[in-house]
Amino acid sequence: MTSHKQTLGEDIAFMRALAEEGRSRPLIGGSILLGSGVLYGTASLLVWAVSTYGFINPGTVPLIWLAALIGSIILLAFTRSTWAPSVESAASRASGLAWAGASWAIFVVVFSMILVAARTGDLLVMATLPSIALAFYGSAWFVAAALTRSGWLFGVAFGSFLMALVSAWFVAEGAIVYLIYALSLYALAAAPGFVLMRRARRAA
């Protein structure tokens, strides 16, 4: 019974910390979002350019995504060591878990699509990546917004969901979907990540 009461008390304390710290302390990990948004956004821009103007072999498209994937892994390993633990809060830890889950899901989806494209020679499967990735981004932003009760982060979350639907609509229009995806990542991952990074540094 004592153990149960202690566990319940710890859970209540954690939820209280989420509510109180989420409003007053900045989320960390903005540098990772900034870097990932730039990496995948630029990769998508390259895919759009390759598909539209054909200045290199279209068969290199999976390699572009693979390079972005490897770059994001290196970025994650490097930037985690630069996080400022003094500003880490319960909300940041919870948000970090949401982003970690979304990132791993995107990683598996991207790698799966690369394998499918390589095995079948059909690059159309990669066109579904923007909608899937943006949906995962939206879910992670939604958790971050709920933890911090931040209206602008809710805007980013629903903006991600909206652009996931827009990307799905434009799949039938060809390479333009990759241009839309690139702009979405710059606006809905890189830019908010930059804002969070600046706020965390000011609070450190």
Sequence and secondary structure as in RCSB ss.txt:
>XXXX:A:sequence
MTSHKQTLGEDIAFMRALAEEGRSRPLIGGSILLGSGVLYGTASLLVWAVSTYGFINPGTVPLIWLAALIGSIIL
LAFTRSTWAPSVESAASRASGLAWAGASWAIFVVVFSMILVAARTGDLLVMATLPSIALAFYGSAWFVAAALTRS
GWLFGVAFGSFLMALVSAWFVAEGAIVYLIYALSLYALAAAPGFVLMRRARRAA
>XXXX:A:secstr
 HHHHHHHHHHHHHHHHHHHHHHHS  S HHHHHHHHHHHHHHHHHHHHHHHH  S GGGHHHHHHHHHHHHHHH
HHHHGGG  GGG  HHHHHHHHHHHHHHHHHHHHHHHHHHHHHHH  GGGGGGHHHHHHHHHHHHHHHHHHHHT 
HHHHHHHHHHHHHHHHHHHGGGG THHHHHHHHHHIIIIIHHHHHHHHHHHHH 
